[in-house]
Amino acid sequence: MPAPTALEASPSVAYRRDIDGLRALAVLPVLFYHVRLWPFSGGFIGVDIFFVISGYLIASIIARELAEGRFSLTDFYVRRIRRIFPALFATIAVTIIAGSQILLPLDYRALGLSAAATVLFASNLHFARHSGYFGSAAEEAPLLHTWSLAVEEQFYILFPLLMLCAFRAGGRTRLLLGVAALLSFATALLLVDRAPVLAFYLPFPRAWELLAGALLATDMLPPLRNRWAAQLCALAGVASIGWALFGFSSATAFPGLNALYPVLGALLILHAGQSGSRSAICWAARCPWRSAASPIRSICGTGRLSSSGPIARTATGGCGSSCSSSCSHSSSPLSPGASSRSRSAGPVASRQAAPSRSPAR
């Protein structure tokens, strides 16, 4: 089991069930999409939800440690290595052993190349060059799901440095994150029509999704004081995700503008949870008359499983965040007038042009 992270070790952090529910909204659609279960034609947007969650959580951790004067780049990277490497290498080893028994020589060679790229956290670049996500070649790529983990790790090479620089520059965190997010989003808009494969796989056109979650972690939005406002906010988020989940397909231009649906949906749900009141998702999961075996609780259990380790997350195209707890918090340490209390945190497939539009299994 990975060593507990800073948030997991903190006795002052409360569990947030809404983040587990949001994780489930990311995990299950991706699984349903890859088995071609109708009507989840847009299930690949689950990865975008994971990106938002990951950015939100990691920014919360870094912001709090910076405010407390104990942030260390070395510790940050060591935590990620300890959490990701054991399960990731086990996944690769099992895949290679199984592939040796069932794959043809050429396919097994392709698996070896993708495994090498995965070890280097460059599988997104490998698949961008050799297959795609919706093409027929992608359907038989056993390690295709690792592309999102590669994007995330490439992002986190520079993100802690950006947060550190912003903190030392007098707390210009929102400004720097906002500018970076706008540049990333503009790049995604430019590439989605001209080079959709690159828009889908490269880290910079995807960075705005992680940065959106990071901006929310800095208390970019005012808290929702009214319980019903939080409920409506969460329901609007679910509706936005649902629109993409059931309305998108492999023919949808993605990412780009269409990625706003899952990203904004995830942000609304997270923001509703920040208010401290029980959003619709929290209520459904905590309602006392529901049994432990109810579908709602089972869904939240899926969300917890998706945060328990990189195998579960990468198996669904999700992220390998360094924190597995879903927590609540007061105001962000990097927001104006913030207290020293800790902020909430919790750990996050899209499309590209390809000769074949059939979904990957």
C-alpha positions in Angstrom: 0.0 0.0 0.0 1.4 3.5 -0.8 2.5 5.7 2.0 -0.2 8.1 3.1 0.1 11.6 1.6 0.0 14.8 3.5 -3.7 15.1 3.2 -4.3 11.5 4.2 -2.1 11.9 7.3 -3.8 15.1 8.4 -6.3 14.6 11.3 -8.1 17.8 10.4 -9.3 16.8 7.0 -12.8 15.5 6.6 -13.9 13.0 4.0 -15.9 14.3 1.0 -18.2 11.8 -0.6 -19.1 14.1 -3.4 -15.6 13.7 -4.9 -16.0 9.9 -4.8 -19.3 10.3 -6.6 -17.6 12.5 -9.2 -14.9 10.0 -9.7 -17.5 7.4 -10.3 -19.0 9.7 -13.0 -15.6 9.5 -14.6 -14.8 5.8 -14.2 -18.0 4.1 -15.1 -18.7 5.9 -18.4 -15.2 5.1 -19.6 -15.7 1.5 -18.8 -19.1 1.4 -20.5 -17.7 3.2 -23.5 -14.9 0.7 -24.0 -17.3 -2.2 -23.9 -19.6 -0.2 -26.3 -22.5 -0.1 -24.0 -25.3 2.0 -25.3 -26.1 4.9 -24.6 -22.7 5.9 -23.3 -21.4 7.0 -26.7 -19.5 9.9 -25.0 -18.0 7.9 -22.2 -14.5 9.0 -23.1 -15.2 12.3 -21.4 -14.5 10.6 -18.1 -10.8 11.3 -18.4 -11.5 15.0 -18.7 -13.4 14.8 -15.4 -10.4 13.1 -13.8 -8.1 15.8 -15.1 -10.2 18.4 -13.3 -10.2 16.4 -10.1 -6.5 15.8 -10.2 -5.7 19.5 -10.8 -8.0 20.4 -7.9 -6.5 18.0 -5.5 -2.8 18.5 -6.3 -3.2 22.3 -6.2 -4.9 22.0 -2.8 -2.0 20.0 -1.5 0.7 22.3 -2.8 -1.2 25.5 -1.8 -1.5 24.3 1.8 2.1 23.1 2.1 3.3 26.4 0.6 1.2 28.4 3.1 2.6 26.2 6.0 6.1 26.6 4.8 6.8 22.9 4.3 6.5 22.4 0.5 9.3 20.5 -1.0 9.7 19.6 -4.7 11.7 16.5 -3.8 8.9 15.3 -1.4 6.3 16.0 -4.1 8.0 13.9 -6.7 8.9 11.2 -4.3 5.3 10.8 -3.2 4.2 10.5 -6.8 6.8 7.9 -7.5 6.0 5.8 -4.4 2.3 5.9 -5.3 2.4 5.3 -9.0 5.4 3.2 -9.8 4.7 -0.1 -8.0 1.2 -0.5 -9.4 2.1 0.8 -12.8 5.0 -1.6 -13.2 2.9 -4.4 -12.0 0.3 -3.6 -14.6 2.9 -3.4 -17.4 4.4 -6.7 -16.3 1.1 -8.5 -16.2 0.2 -7.1 -19.6 3.4 -8.2 -21.2 3.2 -11.7 -19.8 -0.4 -12.1 -21.0 0.5 -10.6 -24.4 3.3 -13.1 -24.8 0.6 -15.8 -24.8 -2.1 -14.3 -26.9 -0.6 -11.8 -29.3 0.9 -12.3 -32.7 4.6 -11.4 -33.1 4.0 -8.0 -34.7 1.4 -7.1 -32.2 3.6 -8.2 -29.3 6.4 -6.0 -30.7 3.9 -3.1 -30.7 3.1 -3.9 -27.1 6.8 -3.8 -26.2 7.1 -0.3 -27.8 4.1 1.0 -26.0 5.3 -0.5 -22.7 8.7 1.2 -23.1 6.8 4.5 -23.8 4.6 4.0 -20.7 7.6 3.4 -18.5 9.0 6.8 -19.7 5.5 8.4 -19.2 5.4 9.2 -22.9 2.7 6.8 -24.0 0.5 9.7 -25.1 3.2 10.7 -27.6 3.6 7.1 -28.7 -0.1 6.6 -29.4 -0.4 10.0 -31.1 2.2 8.8 -33.6 1.2 5.2 -34.1 -2.5 4.8 -33.6 -4.9 7.4 -32.2 -7.8 6.8 -29.8 -10.7 6.1 -32.0 -8.9 4.3 -34.8 -9.0 0.6 -35.4 -5.4 0.3 -34.4 -6.2 1.7 -31.0 -8.7 -1.0 -30.3 -6.0 -3.6 -29.9 -3.5 -1.5 -28.0 -3.5 -3.0 -24.4 -1.8 0.0 -22.8 -3.8 2.7 -24.6 -5.3 3.7 -21.3 -2.0 4.9 -20.0 -2.0 7.9 -22.3 -3.8 10.1 -19.7 -1.4 9.1 -16.9 1.4 10.3 -19.2 -0.3 13.6 -19.8 -0.8 14.1 -16.1 2.8 13.3 -15.2 4.2 15.6 -17.9 1.9 18.3 -16.5 3.2 17.8 -13.0 6.8 18.1 -14.0 6.2 21.9 -14.4 3.1 22.6 -12.4 4.7 22.6 -8.9 7.3 25.0 -10.2 4.6 27.3 -11.4 2.8 27.2 -8.1 6.1 27.9 -6.3 7.0 30.8 -8.5 3.5 32.3 -8.1 3.8 32.0 -4.3 7.2 33.6 -4.2 6.0 36.4 -6.5 3.6 37.7 -3.9 0.7 35.3 -4.3 -0.1 35.8 -8.0 -1.3 32.3 -8.2 -4.6 32.9 -9.8 -3.1 35.2 -12.4 -0.4 32.9 -13.5 -2.7 29.8 -13.5 -5.4 31.8 -15.4 -3.0 32.9 -18.1 -1.6 29.4 -18.5 -5.1 28.0 -18.7 -6.1 30.5 -21.4 -3.1 29.8 -23.5 -3.6 26.1 -23.2 -7.3 26.4 -24.1 -6.5 28.6 -27.1 -4.0 25.9 -28.3 -6.6 23.2 -28.0 -9.1 25.3 -30.1 -6.4 25.8 -32.8 -5.4 22.2 -32.9 -8.8 20.4 -32.6 -9.6 21.1 -36.3 -6.1 21.3 -37.8 -4.4 18.4 -35.9 -7.0 16.6 -33.7 -4.6 13.8 -32.8 -2.2 16.3 -31.3 -5.0 18.2 -29.6 -6.1 15.0 -28.0 -2.8 13.6 -26.8 -0.3 16.5 -26.2 -0.1 17.8 -22.7 -0.3 21.5 -23.4 -3.7 21.4 -25.2 -4.9 19.3 -22.2 -3.3 21.4 -19.5 -6.2 23.8 -19.2 -8.4 21.0 -17.8 -6.1 20.4 -14.9 -5.5 24.1 -14.5 -9.3 24.7 -14.2 -9.4 22.4 -11.2 -6.3 24.1 -9.8 -8.0 27.5 -10.1 -11.0 26.3 -8.2 -8.7 25.1 -5.5 -7.5 28.7 -5.0 -11.1 29.8 -4.1 -11.5 31.5 -7.5 -15.3 31.3 -7.0 -17.2 32.7 -4.0 -18.6 30.1 -1.6 -22.2 29.0 -2.0 -23.8 30.0 1.3 -27.3 28.7 0.5 -28.0 25.0 0.6 -30.3 25.2 -2.4 -27.7 27.1 -4.4 -25.3 24.3 -3.8 -27.9 21.7 -4.9 -28.6 23.6 -8.1 -24.9 24.0 -8.8 -24.3 20.2 -8.4 -27.3 19.3 -10.5 -26.2 21.7 -13.2 -22.8 20.0 -13.2 -24.4 16.6 -13.5 -26.6 17.8 -16.4 -23.5 19.3 -18.2 -21.6 16.0 -17.8 -24.7 14.0 -18.9 -25.1 16.1 -22.0 -21.6 15.1 -23.1 -21.9 11.6 -21.9 -25.0 10.7 -23.9 -24.7 13.3 -26.7 -21.1 12.9 -27.8 -19.6 10.2 -29.9 -16.3 9.3 -31.7 -17.5 11.7 -34.4 -17.6 14.7 -32.1 -14.9 17.3 -32.4 -13.0 16.8 -29.2 -11.4 18.3 -27.1 -11.7 22.0 -27.8 -15.0 23.8 -27.1 -16.8 20.5 -26.5 -14.5 19.7 -23.6 -16.1 22.5 -21.7 -19.1 20.4 -20.9 -17.4 17.8 -18.8 -14.9 20.3 -17.4 -17.5 22.8 -16.3 -19.7 20.0 -15.0 -16.9 18.7 -12.8 -16.1 22.2 -11.6 -19.7 22.9 -10.6 -19.9 19.6 -8.6 -16.6 20.3 -6.9 -17.7 23.9 -6.1 -21.0 22.7 -4.7 -19.1 20.4 -2.4 -16.8 23.2 -1.2 -19.8 25.0 0.3 -19.9 22.5 3.2 -23.6 21.8 2.6 -24.8 18.5 1.2 -25.2 18.7 -2.6 -27.5 16.3 -4.3 -24.7 13.9 -4.9 -23.7 14.0 -1.2 -27.3 13.6 -0.1 -27.9 10.6 -2.3 -24.8 8.9 -1.1 -25.3 9.6 2.6 -29.1 9.3 3.0 -29.5 7.0 6.1 -32.4 5.0 4.7 -30.3 3.7 1.9 -28.7 0.3 2.6 -25.0 -0.3 2.3 -25.7 -2.3 -0.8 -27.7 0.4 -2.6 -26.8 1.4 -6.1 -25.8 5.0 -5.0 -23.4 3.7 -2.3 -22.0 1.2 -4.8 -21.3 4.0 -7.2 -19.5 6.0 -4.5 -17.6 2.8 -3.7 -16.5 2.7 -7.3 -15.2 6.2 -6.9 -13.2 5.2 -3.8 -11.8 2.3 -5.7 -10.7 4.5 -8.6 -8.7 6.6 -6.1 -7.1 3.6 -4.3 -4.2 3.2 -6.8 -2.9 3.8 -10.2 -4.0 0.4 -11.5 -7.6 1.2 -11.0 -7.2 4.7 -12.5 -5.1 3.8 -15.4 -7.3 0.8 -16.2 -10.1 3.2 -16.9 -8.0 5.9 -18.6 -7.9 7.9 -15.4 -5.2 9.7 -13.5 -2.6 8.7 -11.0 -2.9 11.4 -8.4 -0.6 11.4 -5.4 -3.6 11.8 -3.1 -6.3 9.3 -2.6 -8.4 10.9 0.1 -11.5 13.0 -0.7 -11.4 15.9 1.7 -13.2 19.1 2.7 -11.6 22.4 3.5 -12.3 25.9 4.3 -10.6 28.7 2.3 -7.6 28.2 0.2 -4.2 29.1 1.7 -3.4 31.1 -1.4 -6.7 33.0 -1.6 -7.0 36.6 -0.2 -7.7 36.6 3.5 -7.4 32.8 3.8 -6.9 31.2 7.1 -4.4 28.5 7.8 -7.1 25.8 7.8 -6.7 23.2 5.1 -8.7 23.2 1.9 -10.6 20.4 0.4 -8.9 18.0 -1.8 -9.6 14.8 -3.7 -7.7 13.1 -6.6 -9.2 12.3 -12.7 -10.8 9.7 -23.0 -11.4 11.8 -25.5 -11.1 11.8 -29.2 -9.0 12.4 -32.2 -9.3 12.1 -35.9 -8.4 8.7 -37.3 -9.2 6.7 -40.4 -11.7 4.7 -38.4 -14.3 6.2 -36.1 -15.1 3.0 -34.2 -14.7 3.4 -30.4 -11.8 1.6 -28.8 -12.5 -1.4 -26.7 
